[in-house]
């Protein structure tokens, strides 16, 4: 487990080039703090699966390292998503 993210509870802006059409992301905390393990070990977790597919497709364009654990869990609307800290801005 990690120390709680400084972005926990904040609404942040999603950068262009992520493959996500939404513009805002409400951060809950680091994924590993929410689920109890790295996204790489979250077998069957829908948000982790979606993240893995998305970064495989868009990661290189957005300079998101596919095996980086700086991954936040949060909500876009009512659905849970994962975003790398490099995919967001606090602006």
PyMOL Python script that loads the backbone (N, CA, C, O; Angstrom):
from pymol import cmd

cmd.read_pdbstr("""\
ATOM      1  N   UNK A   1       0.839  -1.186   0.000  1.00  0.00           N
ATOM      2  CA  UNK A   1       0.000   0.000   0.000  1.00  0.00           C
ATOM      3  C   UNK A   1       0.884   1.251   0.000  1.00  0.00           C
ATOM      4  O   UNK A   1       1.994   1.260   0.533  1.00  0.00           O
ATOM      5  N   UNK A   2       0.364   2.268  -0.599  1.00  0.00           N
ATOM      6  CA  UNK A   2       1.072   3.541  -0.701  1.00  0.00           C
ATOM      7  C   UNK A   2       0.384   4.581   0.165  1.00  0.00           C
ATOM      8  O   UNK A   2      -0.746   4.399   0.619  1.00  0.00           O
ATOM      9  N   UNK A   3       1.092   5.664   0.377  1.00  0.00           N
ATOM     10  CA  UNK A   3       0.484   6.810   1.033  1.00  0.00           C
ATOM     11  C   UNK A   3      -0.626   7.317   0.121  1.00  0.00           C
ATOM     12  O   UNK A   3      -0.500   7.257  -1.102  1.00  0.00           O
ATOM     13  N   UNK A   4      -1.702   7.811   0.703  1.00  0.00           N
ATOM     14  CA  UNK A   4      -2.834   8.305  -0.076  1.00  0.00           C
ATOM     15  C   UNK A   4      -2.374   9.352  -1.090  1.00  0.00           C
ATOM     16  O   UNK A   4      -1.523  10.188  -0.785  1.00  0.00           O
ATOM     17  N   UNK A   5      -2.935   9.303  -2.288  1.00  0.00           N
ATOM     18  CA  UNK A   5      -2.572  10.247  -3.335  1.00  0.00           C
ATOM     19  C   UNK A   5      -2.999  11.656  -2.956  1.00  0.00           C
ATOM     20  O   UNK A   5      -4.055  11.852  -2.354  1.00  0.00           O
ATOM     21  N   UNK A   6      -2.172  12.639  -3.310  1.00  0.00           N
ATOM     22  CA  UNK A   6      -2.522  14.039  -3.050  1.00  0.00           C
ATOM     23  C   UNK A   6      -3.706  14.477  -3.913  1.00  0.00           C
ATOM     24  O   UNK A   6      -4.307  15.521  -3.662  1.00  0.00           O
ATOM     25  N   UNK A   7      -4.038  13.684  -4.923  1.00  0.00           N
ATOM     26  CA  UNK A   7      -5.160  13.994  -5.809  1.00  0.00           C
ATOM     27  C   UNK A   7      -6.469  13.343  -5.349  1.00  0.00           C
ATOM     28  O   UNK A   7      -7.522  13.613  -5.927  1.00  0.00           O
ATOM     29  N   UNK A   8      -6.419  12.498  -4.328  1.00  0.00           N
ATOM     30  CA  UNK A   8      -7.617  11.803  -3.856  1.00  0.00           C
ATOM     31  C   UNK A   8      -8.707  12.809  -3.499  1.00  0.00           C
ATOM     32  O   UNK A   8      -8.480  13.768  -2.761  1.00  0.00           O
ATOM     33  N   UNK A   9      -9.897  12.562  -4.046  1.00  0.00           N
ATOM     34  CA  UNK A   9     -11.041  13.418  -3.787  1.00  0.00           C
ATOM     35  C   UNK A   9     -11.152  14.616  -4.726  1.00  0.00           C
ATOM     36  O   UNK A   9     -12.122  15.371  -4.653  1.00  0.00           O
ATOM     37  N   UNK A  10     -10.178  14.793  -5.596  1.00  0.00           N
ATOM     38  CA  UNK A  10     -10.187  15.937  -6.513  1.00  0.00           C
ATOM     39  C   UNK A  10     -10.718  15.535  -7.887  1.00  0.00           C
ATOM     40  O   UNK A  10     -10.625  14.378  -8.297  1.00  0.00           O
ATOM     41  N   UNK A  11     -11.272  16.513  -8.576  1.00  0.00           N
ATOM     42  CA  UNK A  11     -11.650  16.339  -9.968  1.00  0.00           C
ATOM     43  C   UNK A  11     -10.538  16.937 -10.810  1.00  0.00           C
ATOM     44  O   UNK A  11     -10.176  18.100 -10.634  1.00  0.00           O
ATOM     45  N   UNK A  12      -9.998  16.145 -11.720  1.00  0.00           N
ATOM     46  CA  UNK A  12      -8.878  16.573 -12.552  1.00  0.00           C
ATOM     47  C   UNK A  12      -9.283  16.504 -14.021  1.00  0.00           C
ATOM     48  O   UNK A  12     -10.291  15.891 -14.374  1.00  0.00           O
ATOM     49  N   UNK A  13      -8.489  17.137 -14.861  1.00  0.00           N
ATOM     50  CA  UNK A  13      -8.742  17.159 -16.299  1.00  0.00           C
ATOM     51  C   UNK A  13      -7.947  16.038 -16.966  1.00  0.00           C
ATOM     52  O   UNK A  13      -6.784  15.805 -16.636  1.00  0.00           O
ATOM     53  N   UNK A  14      -8.591  15.350 -17.908  1.00  0.00           N
ATOM     54  CA  UNK A  14      -7.931  14.297 -18.676  1.00  0.00           C
ATOM     55  C   UNK A  14      -7.283  14.939 -19.900  1.00  0.00           C
ATOM     56  O   UNK A  14      -7.926  15.682 -20.641  1.00  0.00           O
ATOM     57  N   UNK A  15      -6.009  14.642 -20.096  1.00  0.00           N
ATOM     58  CA  UNK A  15      -5.285  15.183 -21.242  1.00  0.00           C
ATOM     59  C   UNK A  15      -5.783  14.568 -22.545  1.00  0.00           C
ATOM     60  O   UNK A  15      -6.323  13.462 -22.553  1.00  0.00           O
ATOM     61  N   UNK A  16      -5.599  15.283 -23.633  1.00  0.00           N
ATOM     62  CA  UNK A  16      -5.911  14.757 -24.962  1.00  0.00           C
ATOM     63  C   UNK A  16      -4.948  13.617 -25.293  1.00  0.00           C
ATOM     64  O   UNK A  16      -3.828  13.578 -24.783  1.00  0.00           O
ATOM     65  N   UNK A  17      -5.378  12.703 -26.136  1.00  0.00           N
ATOM     66  CA  UNK A  17      -4.522  11.616 -26.590  1.00  0.00           C
ATOM     67  C   UNK A  17      -4.608  10.360 -25.760  1.00  0.00           C
ATOM     68  O   UNK A  17      -3.837   9.426 -25.979  1.00  0.00           O
ATOM     69  N   UNK A  18      -5.537  10.309 -24.799  1.00  0.00           N
ATOM     70  CA  UNK A  18      -5.649   9.137 -23.933  1.00  0.00           C
ATOM     71  C   UNK A  18      -6.579   8.077 -24.481  1.00  0.00           C
ATOM     72  O   UNK A  18      -6.571   6.936 -24.020  1.00  0.00           O
ATOM     73  N   UNK A  19      -7.384   8.453 -25.468  1.00  0.00           N
ATOM     74  CA  UNK A  19      -8.384   7.523 -25.981  1.00  0.00           C
ATOM     75  C   UNK A  19      -9.679   7.584 -25.203  1.00  0.00           C
ATOM     76  O   UNK A  19     -10.595   6.801 -25.456  1.00  0.00           O
ATOM     77  N   UNK A  20      -9.766   8.509 -24.255  1.00  0.00           N
ATOM     78  CA  UNK A  20     -10.981   8.698 -23.460  1.00  0.00           C
ATOM     79  C   UNK A  20     -11.631  10.001 -23.889  1.00  0.00           C
ATOM     80  O   UNK A  20     -10.973  11.039 -23.956  1.00  0.00           O
ATOM     81  N   UNK A  21     -12.923   9.944 -24.179  1.00  0.00           N
ATOM     82  CA  UNK A  21     -13.617  11.123 -24.689  1.00  0.00           C
ATOM     83  C   UNK A  21     -14.055  12.072 -23.578  1.00  0.00           C
ATOM     84  O   UNK A  21     -14.337  13.240 -23.846  1.00  0.00           O
ATOM     85  N   UNK A  22     -14.116  11.602 -22.360  1.00  0.00           N
ATOM     86  CA  UNK A  22     -14.508  12.465 -21.237  1.00  0.00           C
ATOM     87  C   UNK A  22     -13.391  13.456 -20.942  1.00  0.00           C
ATOM     88  O   UNK A  22     -12.239  13.228 -21.308  1.00  0.00           O
ATOM     89  N   UNK A  23     -13.731  14.550 -20.283  1.00  0.00           N
ATOM     90  CA  UNK A  23     -12.720  15.558 -19.969  1.00  0.00           C
ATOM     91  C   UNK A  23     -12.364  15.599 -18.496  1.00  0.00           C
ATOM     92  O   UNK A  23     -11.323  16.146 -18.132  1.00  0.00           O
ATOM     93  N   UNK A  24     -13.212  15.029 -17.630  1.00  0.00           N
ATOM     94  CA  UNK A  24     -12.951  15.095 -16.189  1.00  0.00           C
ATOM     95  C   UNK A  24     -12.925  13.702 -15.569  1.00  0.00           C
ATOM     96  O   UNK A  24     -13.587  12.770 -16.027  1.00  0.00           O
ATOM     97  N   UNK A  25     -12.132  13.606 -14.508  1.00  0.00           N
ATOM     98  CA  UNK A  25     -11.911  12.355 -13.796  1.00  0.00           C
ATOM     99  C   UNK A  25     -11.921  12.674 -12.308  1.00  0.00           C
ATOM    100  O   UNK A  25     -11.154  13.526 -11.859  1.00  0.00           O
ATOM    101  N   UNK A  26     -12.771  12.010 -11.537  1.00  0.00           N
ATOM    102  CA  UNK A  26     -12.830  12.202 -10.091  1.00  0.00           C
ATOM    103  C   UNK A  26     -11.968  11.125  -9.448  1.00  0.00           C
ATOM    104  O   UNK A  26     -12.308   9.943  -9.490  1.00  0.00           O
ATOM    105  N   UNK A  27     -10.860  11.534  -8.855  1.00  0.00           N
ATOM    106  CA  UNK A  27      -9.869  10.601  -8.307  1.00  0.00           C
ATOM    107  C   UNK A  27     -10.318  10.070  -6.954  1.00  0.00           C
ATOM    108  O   UNK A  27     -10.697  10.833  -6.066  1.00  0.00           O
ATOM    109  N   UNK A  28     -10.268   8.743  -6.811  1.00  0.00           N
ATOM    110  CA  UNK A  28     -10.522   8.132  -5.506  1.00  0.00           C
ATOM    111  C   UNK A  28      -9.205   7.951  -4.754  1.00  0.00           C
ATOM    112  O   UNK A  28      -9.083   8.391  -3.611  1.00  0.00           O
ATOM    113  N   UNK A  29      -8.226   7.314  -5.378  1.00  0.00           N
ATOM    114  CA  UNK A  29      -6.900   7.114  -4.779  1.00  0.00           C
ATOM    115  C   UNK A  29      -6.077   6.268  -5.755  1.00  0.00           C
ATOM    116  O   UNK A  29      -6.532   5.936  -6.850  1.00  0.00           O
ATOM    117  N   UNK A  30      -4.854   5.929  -5.333  1.00  0.00           N
ATOM    118  CA  UNK A  30      -4.050   4.991  -6.110  1.00  0.00           C
ATOM    119  C   UNK A  30      -4.844   3.698  -6.256  1.00  0.00           C
ATOM    120  O   UNK A  30      -5.521   3.277  -5.318  1.00  0.00           O
ATOM    121  N   UNK A  31      -4.767   3.074  -7.410  1.00  0.00           N
ATOM    122  CA  UNK A  31      -5.497   1.833  -7.640  1.00  0.00           C
ATOM    123  C   UNK A  31      -5.139   0.780  -6.597  1.00  0.00           C
ATOM    124  O   UNK A  31      -6.016   0.097  -6.068  1.00  0.00           O
ATOM    125  N   UNK A  32      -3.854   0.654  -6.307  1.00  0.00           N
ATOM    126  CA  UNK A  32      -3.426  -0.377  -5.355  1.00  0.00           C
ATOM    127  C   UNK A  32      -3.979  -0.150  -3.954  1.00  0.00           C
ATOM    128  O   UNK A  32      -4.145  -1.111  -3.202  1.00  0.00           O
ATOM    129  N   UNK A  33      -4.271   1.099  -3.582  1.00  0.00           N
ATOM    130  CA  UNK A  33      -4.881   1.375  -2.282  1.00  0.00           C
ATOM    131  C   UNK A  33      -6.361   1.019  -2.275  1.00  0.00           C
ATOM    132  O   UNK A  33      -6.889   0.572  -1.257  1.00  0.00           O
ATOM    133  N   UNK A  34      -7.023   1.215  -3.393  1.00  0.00           N
ATOM    134  CA  UNK A  34      -8.461   0.935  -3.490  1.00  0.00           C
ATOM    135  C   UNK A  34      -8.718  -0.565  -3.560  1.00  0.00           C
ATOM    136  O   UNK A  34      -9.599  -1.084  -2.874  1.00  0.00           O
ATOM    137  N   UNK A  35      -7.950  -1.255  -4.388  1.00  0.00           N
ATOM    138  CA  UNK A  35      -8.194  -2.677  -4.640  1.00  0.00           C
ATOM    139  C   UNK A  35      -7.333  -3.591  -3.762  1.00  0.00           C
ATOM    140  O   UNK A  35      -7.737  -4.709  -3.443  1.00  0.00           O
ATOM    141  N   UNK A  36      -6.156  -3.116  -3.377  1.00  0.00           N
ATOM    142  CA  UNK A  36      -5.278  -3.925  -2.530  1.00  0.00           C
ATOM    143  C   UNK A  36      -4.141  -4.596  -3.265  1.00  0.00           C
ATOM    144  O   UNK A  36      -3.374  -5.353  -2.671  1.00  0.00           O
ATOM    145  N   UNK A  37      -4.022  -4.319  -4.583  1.00  0.00           N
ATOM    146  CA  UNK A  37      -2.912  -4.867  -5.350  1.00  0.00           C
ATOM    147  C   UNK A  37      -2.678  -3.984  -6.571  1.00  0.00           C
ATOM    148  O   UNK A  37      -3.499  -3.128  -6.900  1.00  0.00           O
ATOM    149  N   UNK A  38      -1.551  -4.204  -7.231  1.00  0.00           N
ATOM    150  CA  UNK A  38      -1.234  -3.491  -8.459  1.00  0.00           C
ATOM    151  C   UNK A  38      -2.264  -3.817  -9.539  1.00  0.00           C
ATOM    152  O   UNK A  38      -2.868  -4.890  -9.525  1.00  0.00           O
ATOM    153  N   UNK A  39      -2.458  -2.892 -10.468  1.00  0.00           N
ATOM    154  CA  UNK A  39      -3.359  -3.166 -11.589  1.00  0.00           C
ATOM    155  C   UNK A  39      -2.857  -4.352 -12.408  1.00  0.00           C
ATOM    156  O   UNK A  39      -3.649  -5.034 -13.059  1.00  0.00           O
ATOM    157  N   UNK A  40      -1.556  -4.603 -12.379  1.00  0.00           N
ATOM    158  CA  UNK A  40      -0.982  -5.728 -13.109  1.00  0.00           C
ATOM    159  C   UNK A  40      -1.403  -7.079 -12.536  1.00  0.00           C
ATOM    160  O   UNK A  40      -1.361  -8.094 -13.232  1.00  0.00           O
ATOM    161  N   UNK A  41      -1.809  -7.089 -11.269  1.00  0.00           N
ATOM    162  CA  UNK A  41      -2.209  -8.328 -10.602  1.00  0.00           C
ATOM    163  C   UNK A  41      -3.711  -8.403 -10.340  1.00  0.00           C
ATOM    164  O   UNK A  41      -4.178  -9.321  -9.664  1.00  0.00           O
ATOM    165  N   UNK A  42      -4.459  -7.457 -10.861  1.00  0.00           N
ATOM    166  CA  UNK A  42      -5.897  -7.379 -10.599  1.00  0.00           C
ATOM    167  C   UNK A  42      -6.670  -8.216 -11.618  1.00  0.00           C
ATOM    168  O   UNK A  42      -7.481  -7.692 -12.381  1.00  0.00           O
ATOM    169  N   UNK A  43      -6.414  -9.496 -11.618  1.00  0.00           N
ATOM    170  CA  UNK A  43      -7.009 -10.414 -12.594  1.00  0.00           C
ATOM    171  C   UNK A  43      -8.531 -10.320 -12.596  1.00  0.00           C
ATOM    172  O   UNK A  43      -9.189 -10.520 -11.575  1.00  0.00           O
ATOM    173  N   UNK A  44      -9.066 -10.012 -13.768  1.00  0.00           N
ATOM    174  CA  UNK A  44     -10.512  -9.958 -13.923  1.00  0.00           C
ATOM    175  C   UNK A  44     -11.151  -8.645 -13.540  1.00  0.00           C
ATOM    176  O   UNK A  44     -12.351  -8.473 -13.754  1.00  0.00           O
ATOM    177  N   UNK A  45     -10.400  -7.708 -12.980  1.00  0.00           N
ATOM    178  CA  UNK A  45     -10.980  -6.416 -12.632  1.00  0.00           C
ATOM    179  C   UNK A  45     -11.292  -5.658 -13.920  1.00  0.00           C
ATOM    180  O   UNK A  45     -10.385  -5.419 -14.716  1.00  0.00           O
ATOM    181  N   UNK A  46     -12.557  -5.272 -14.148  1.00  0.00           N
ATOM    182  CA  UNK A  46     -12.930  -4.633 -15.410  1.00  0.00           C
ATOM    183  C   UNK A  46     -12.168  -3.340 -15.690  1.00  0.00           C
ATOM    184  O   UNK A  46     -11.779  -3.097 -16.833  1.00  0.00           O
ATOM    185  N   UNK A  47     -11.950  -2.516 -14.688  1.00  0.00           N
ATOM    186  CA  UNK A  47     -11.230  -1.255 -14.893  1.00  0.00           C
ATOM    187  C   UNK A  47      -9.774  -1.523 -15.259  1.00  0.00           C
ATOM    188  O   UNK A  47      -9.218  -0.834 -16.114  1.00  0.00           O
ATOM    189  N   UNK A  48      -9.154  -2.508 -14.629  1.00  0.00           N
ATOM    190  CA  UNK A  48      -7.764  -2.843 -14.939  1.00  0.00           C
ATOM    191  C   UNK A  48      -7.647  -3.441 -16.343  1.00  0.00           C
ATOM    192  O   UNK A  48      -6.686  -3.156 -17.058  1.00  0.00           O
ATOM    193  N   UNK A  49      -8.608  -4.260 -16.737  1.00  0.00           N
ATOM    194  CA  UNK A  49      -8.602  -4.826 -18.084  1.00  0.00           C
ATOM    195  C   UNK A  49      -8.757  -3.731 -19.135  1.00  0.00           C
ATOM    196  O   UNK A  49      -8.057  -3.728 -20.147  1.00  0.00           O
ATOM    197  N   UNK A  50      -9.671  -2.811 -18.889  1.00  0.00           N
ATOM    198  CA  UNK A  50      -9.898  -1.710 -19.820  1.00  0.00           C
ATOM    199  C   UNK A  50      -8.645  -0.845 -19.928  1.00  0.00           C
ATOM    200  O   UNK A  50      -8.283  -0.410 -21.021  1.00  0.00           O
ATOM    201  N   UNK A  51      -7.985  -0.597 -18.804  1.00  0.00           N
ATOM    202  CA  UNK A  51      -6.759   0.200 -18.787  1.00  0.00           C
ATOM    203  C   UNK A  51      -5.666  -0.492 -19.600  1.00  0.00           C
ATOM    204  O   UNK A  51      -4.983   0.151 -20.397  1.00  0.00           O
ATOM    205  N   UNK A  52      -5.502  -1.789 -19.403  1.00  0.00           N
ATOM    206  CA  UNK A  52      -4.468  -2.536 -20.122  1.00  0.00           C
ATOM    207  C   UNK A  52      -4.687  -2.464 -21.633  1.00  0.00           C
ATOM    208  O   UNK A  52      -3.740  -2.260 -22.392  1.00  0.00           O
ATOM    209  N   UNK A  53      -5.925  -2.631 -22.061  1.00  0.00           N
ATOM    210  CA  UNK A  53      -6.231  -2.561 -23.494  1.00  0.00           C
ATOM    211  C   UNK A  53      -5.996  -1.148 -24.012  1.00  0.00           C
ATOM    212  O   UNK A  53      -5.427  -0.964 -25.088  1.00  0.00           O
ATOM    213  N   UNK A  54      -6.432  -0.153 -23.250  1.00  0.00           N
ATOM    214  CA  UNK A  54      -6.304   1.233 -23.689  1.00  0.00           C
ATOM    215  C   UNK A  54      -4.846   1.668 -23.789  1.00  0.00           C
ATOM    216  O   UNK A  54      -4.474   2.306 -24.774  1.00  0.00           O
ATOM    217  N   UNK A  55      -4.025   1.353 -22.822  1.00  0.00           N
ATOM    218  CA  UNK A  55      -2.624   1.797 -22.906  1.00  0.00           C
ATOM    219  C   UNK A  55      -1.854   1.033 -23.970  1.00  0.00           C
ATOM    220  O   UNK A  55      -0.875   1.538 -24.518  1.00  0.00           O
ATOM    221  N   UNK A  56      -2.295  -0.181 -24.259  1.00  0.00           N
ATOM    222  CA  UNK A  56      -1.661  -0.906 -25.361  1.00  0.00           C
ATOM    223  C   UNK A  56      -1.913  -0.188 -26.675  1.00  0.00           C
ATOM    224  O   UNK A  56      -1.068  -0.199 -27.571  1.00  0.00           O
ATOM    225  N   UNK A  57      -3.062   0.429 -26.785  1.00  0.00           N
ATOM    226  CA  UNK A  57      -3.435   1.128 -28.017  1.00  0.00           C
ATOM    227  C   UNK A  57      -2.944   2.575 -28.048  1.00  0.00           C
ATOM    228  O   UNK A  57      -2.476   3.048 -29.085  1.00  0.00           O
ATOM    229  N   UNK A  58      -3.048   3.288 -26.909  1.00  0.00           N
ATOM    230  CA  UNK A  58      -2.760   4.716 -26.885  1.00  0.00           C
ATOM    231  C   UNK A  58      -1.516   5.090 -26.091  1.00  0.00           C
ATOM    232  O   UNK A  58      -1.076   6.239 -26.146  1.00  0.00           O
ATOM    233  N   UNK A  59      -0.951   4.159 -25.366  1.00  0.00           N
ATOM    234  CA  UNK A  59       0.154   4.466 -24.476  1.00  0.00           C
ATOM    235  C   UNK A  59       1.347   5.125 -25.122  1.00  0.00           C
ATOM    236  O   UNK A  59       1.873   6.104 -24.593  1.00  0.00           O
ATOM    237  N   UNK A  60       1.777   4.618 -26.237  1.00  0.00           N
ATOM    238  CA  UNK A  60       2.948   5.184 -26.896  1.00  0.00           C
ATOM    239  C   UNK A  60       2.701   6.607 -27.367  1.00  0.00           C
ATOM    240  O   UNK A  60       3.603   7.443 -27.321  1.00  0.00           O
ATOM    241  N   UNK A  61       1.491   6.887 -27.818  1.00  0.00           N
ATOM    242  CA  UNK A  61       1.158   8.233 -28.284  1.00  0.00           C
ATOM    243  C   UNK A  61       1.146   9.234 -27.138  1.00  0.00           C
ATOM    244  O   UNK A  61       1.416  10.417 -27.343  1.00  0.00           O
ATOM    245  N   UNK A  62       0.838   8.772 -25.950  1.00  0.00           N
ATOM    246  CA  UNK A  62       0.701   9.660 -24.800  1.00  0.00           C
ATOM    247  C   UNK A  62       1.888   9.539 -23.840  1.00  0.00           C
ATOM    248  O   UNK A  62       1.875  10.143 -22.767  1.00  0.00           O
ATOM    249  N   UNK A  63       2.909   8.768 -24.214  1.00  0.00           N
ATOM    250  CA  UNK A  63       4.079   8.549 -23.369  1.00  0.00           C
ATOM    251  C   UNK A  63       3.727   7.975 -22.003  1.00  0.00           C
ATOM    252  O   UNK A  63       4.352   8.325 -21.003  1.00  0.00           O
ATOM    253  N   UNK A  64       2.746   7.110 -21.955  1.00  0.00           N
ATOM    254  CA  UNK A  64       2.364   6.448 -20.706  1.00  0.00           C
ATOM    255  C   UNK A  64       3.082   5.112 -20.643  1.00  0.00           C
ATOM    256  O   UNK A  64       2.848   4.250 -21.490  1.00  0.00           O
ATOM    257  N   UNK A  65       3.947   4.922 -19.664  1.00  0.00           N
ATOM    258  CA  UNK A  65       4.634   3.627 -19.570  1.00  0.00           C
ATOM    259  C   UNK A  65       3.646   2.526 -19.195  1.00  0.00           C
ATOM    260  O   UNK A  65       3.002   2.616 -18.149  1.00  0.00           O
ATOM    261  N   UNK A  66       3.511   1.489 -20.023  1.00  0.00           N
ATOM    262  CA  UNK A  66       2.511   0.457 -19.786  1.00  0.00           C
ATOM    263  C   UNK A  66       2.635  -0.272 -18.451  1.00  0.00           C
ATOM    264  O   UNK A  66       1.634  -0.766 -17.932  1.00  0.00           O
ATOM    265  N   UNK A  67       3.830  -0.351 -17.888  1.00  0.00           N
ATOM    266  CA  UNK A  67       3.991  -1.110 -16.649  1.00  0.00           C
ATOM    267  C   UNK A  67       4.331  -0.219 -15.467  1.00  0.00           C
ATOM    268  O   UNK A  67       4.995  -0.657 -14.527  1.00  0.00           O
ATOM    269  N   UNK A  68       3.888   1.005 -15.508  1.00  0.00           N
ATOM    270  CA  UNK A  68       4.066   1.970 -14.436  1.00  0.00           C
ATOM    271  C   UNK A  68       2.951   1.783 -13.416  1.00  0.00           C
ATOM    272  O   UNK A  68       1.792   1.628 -13.802  1.00  0.00           O
ATOM    273  N   UNK A  69       3.266   1.793 -12.147  1.00  0.00           N
ATOM    274  CA  UNK A  69       2.233   1.646 -11.122  1.00  0.00           C
ATOM    275  C   UNK A  69       1.695   2.974 -10.609  1.00  0.00           C
ATOM    276  O   UNK A  69       0.987   3.002  -9.602  1.00  0.00           O
ATOM    277  N   UNK A  70       2.016   4.075 -11.282  1.00  0.00           N
ATOM    278  CA  UNK A  70       1.460   5.372 -10.890  1.00  0.00           C
ATOM    279  C   UNK A  70       0.084   5.534 -11.521  1.00  0.00           C
ATOM    280  O   UNK A  70      -0.161   6.435 -12.322  1.00  0.00           O
ATOM    281  N   UNK A  71      -0.799   4.628 -11.128  1.00  0.00           N
ATOM    282  CA  UNK A  71      -2.130   4.521 -11.714  1.00  0.00           C
ATOM    283  C   UNK A  71      -3.176   4.854 -10.656  1.00  0.00           C
ATOM    284  O   UNK A  71      -3.185   4.299  -9.557  1.00  0.00           O
ATOM    285  N   UNK A  72      -4.050   5.775 -11.026  1.00  0.00           N
ATOM    286  CA  UNK A  72      -5.119   6.216 -10.129  1.00  0.00           C
ATOM    287  C   UNK A  72      -6.435   5.548 -10.502  1.00  0.00           C
ATOM    288  O   UNK A  72      -6.718   5.302 -11.674  1.00  0.00           O
ATOM    289  N   UNK A  73      -7.233   5.258  -9.472  1.00  0.00           N
ATOM    290  CA  UNK A  73      -8.595   4.770  -9.692  1.00  0.00           C
ATOM    291  C   UNK A  73      -9.533   5.927  -9.422  1.00  0.00           C
ATOM    292  O   UNK A  73      -9.336   6.690  -8.477  1.00  0.00           O
ATOM    293  N   UNK A  74     -10.543   6.055 -10.245  1.00  0.00           N
ATOM    294  CA  UNK A  74     -11.527   7.107 -10.044  1.00  0.00           C
ATOM    295  C   UNK A  74     -12.736   6.864 -10.919  1.00  0.00           C
ATOM    296  O   UNK A  74     -12.915   5.782 -11.479  1.00  0.00           O
ATOM    297  N   UNK A  75     -13.562   7.890 -11.025  1.00  0.00           N
ATOM    298  CA  UNK A  75     -14.813   7.759 -11.758  1.00  0.00           C
ATOM    299  C   UNK A  75     -14.900   8.765 -12.892  1.00  0.00           C
ATOM    300  O   UNK A  75     -14.474   9.914 -12.783  1.00  0.00           O
ATOM    301  N   UNK A  76     -15.464   8.285 -13.970  1.00  0.00           N
ATOM    302  CA  UNK A  76     -15.915   9.130 -15.067  1.00  0.00           C
ATOM    303  C   UNK A  76     -17.406   8.849 -15.128  1.00  0.00           C
ATOM    304  O   UNK A  76     -17.834   7.773 -15.544  1.00  0.00           O
ATOM    305  N   UNK A  77     -18.173   9.814 -14.714  1.00  0.00           N
ATOM    306  CA  UNK A  77     -19.600   9.566 -14.532  1.00  0.00           C
ATOM    307  C   UNK A  77     -19.775   8.578 -13.398  1.00  0.00           C
ATOM    308  O   UNK A  77     -19.282   8.799 -12.292  1.00  0.00           O
ATOM    309  N   UNK A  78     -20.480   7.482 -13.672  1.00  0.00           N
ATOM    310  CA  UNK A  78     -20.712   6.465 -12.643  1.00  0.00           C
ATOM    311  C   UNK A  78     -19.756   5.285 -12.759  1.00  0.00           C
ATOM    312  O   UNK A  78     -19.776   4.389 -11.915  1.00  0.00           O
ATOM    313  N   UNK A  79     -18.916   5.275 -13.797  1.00  0.00           N
ATOM    314  CA  UNK A  79     -18.055   4.121 -14.046  1.00  0.00           C
ATOM    315  C   UNK A  79     -16.648   4.313 -13.509  1.00  0.00           C
ATOM    316  O   UNK A  79     -16.098   5.413 -13.571  1.00  0.00           O
ATOM    317  N   UNK A  80     -16.065   3.239 -12.980  1.00  0.00           N
ATOM    318  CA  UNK A  80     -14.695   3.257 -12.485  1.00  0.00           C
ATOM    319  C   UNK A  80     -13.704   3.135 -13.625  1.00  0.00           C
ATOM    320  O   UNK A  80     -13.895   2.335 -14.541  1.00  0.00           O
ATOM    321  N   UNK A  81     -12.645   3.929 -13.569  1.00  0.00           N
ATOM    322  CA  UNK A  81     -11.599   3.934 -14.589  1.00  0.00           C
ATOM    323  C   UNK A  81     -10.235   4.019 -13.931  1.00  0.00           C
ATOM    324  O   UNK A  81     -10.117   4.407 -12.769  1.00  0.00           O
ATOM    325  N   UNK A  82      -9.218   3.658 -14.672  1.00  0.00           N
ATOM    326  CA  UNK A  82      -7.835   3.845 -14.263  1.00  0.00           C
ATOM    327  C   UNK A  82      -7.173   4.816 -15.220  1.00  0.00           C
ATOM    328  O   UNK A  82      -7.349   4.732 -16.436  1.00  0.00           O
ATOM    329  N   UNK A  83      -6.417   5.729 -14.661  1.00  0.00           N
ATOM    330  CA  UNK A  83      -5.625   6.662 -15.451  1.00  0.00           C
ATOM    331  C   UNK A  83      -4.241   6.761 -14.833  1.00  0.00           C
ATOM    332  O   UNK A  83      -4.097   6.787 -13.611  1.00  0.00           O
ATOM    333  N   UNK A  84      -3.233   6.815 -15.680  1.00  0.00           N
ATOM    334  CA  UNK A  84      -1.877   7.062 -15.214  1.00  0.00           C
ATOM    335  C   UNK A  84      -1.774   8.535 -14.841  1.00  0.00           C
ATOM    336  O   UNK A  84      -2.448   9.363 -15.454  1.00  0.00           O
ATOM    337  N   UNK A  85      -0.957   8.886 -13.862  1.00  0.00           N
ATOM    338  CA  UNK A  85      -0.820  10.291 -13.464  1.00  0.00           C
ATOM    339  C   UNK A  85      -0.341  11.169 -14.620  1.00  0.00           C
ATOM    340  O   UNK A  85      -0.573  12.378 -14.610  1.00  0.00           O
ATOM    341  N   UNK A  86       0.320  10.581 -15.609  1.00  0.00           N
ATOM    342  CA  UNK A  86       0.772  11.351 -16.766  1.00  0.00           C
ATOM    343  C   UNK A  86      -0.361  11.699 -17.724  1.00  0.00           C
ATOM    344  O   UNK A  86      -0.177  12.490 -18.649  1.00  0.00           O
ATOM    345  N   UNK A  87      -1.524  11.111 -17.503  1.00  0.00           N
ATOM    346  CA  UNK A  87      -2.662  11.348 -18.392  1.00  0.00           C
ATOM    347  C   UNK A  87      -3.597  12.443 -17.880  1.00  0.00           C
ATOM    348  O   UNK A  87      -4.619  12.728 -18.502  1.00  0.00           O
ATOM    349  N   UNK A  88      -3.253  13.047 -16.761  1.00  0.00           N
ATOM    350  CA  UNK A  88      -4.149  14.038 -16.161  1.00  0.00           C
ATOM    351  C   UNK A  88      -3.407  15.318 -15.838  1.00  0.00           C
ATOM    352  O   UNK A  88      -2.178  15.360 -15.803  1.00  0.00           O
ATOM    353  N   UNK A  89      -4.184  16.354 -15.605  1.00  0.00           N
ATOM    354  CA  UNK A  89      -3.636  17.626 -15.154  1.00  0.00           C
ATOM    355  C   UNK A  89      -4.613  18.217 -14.139  1.00  0.00           C
ATOM    356  O   UNK A  89      -5.821  18.004 -14.234  1.00  0.00           O
ATOM    357  N   UNK A  90      -4.091  18.948 -13.183  1.00  0.00           N
ATOM    358  CA  UNK A  90      -4.951  19.544 -12.155  1.00  0.00           C
ATOM    359  C   UNK A  90      -5.574  20.857 -12.601  1.00  0.00           C
ATOM    360  O   UNK A  90      -6.384  21.434 -11.876  1.00  0.00           O
ATOM    361  N   UNK A  91      -5.211  21.329 -13.770  1.00  0.00           N
ATOM    362  CA  UNK A  91      -5.731  22.610 -14.272  1.00  0.00           C
ATOM    363  C   UNK A  91      -7.217  22.610 -14.425  1.00  0.00           C
ATOM    364  O   UNK A  91      -7.796  23.615 -14.837  1.00  0.00           O
TER     365      UNK A  91
END
""", "prot")
cmd.dss("prot")
cmd.show_as("cartoon", "prot")
cmd.util.cbc("prot")
cmd.orient("prot")
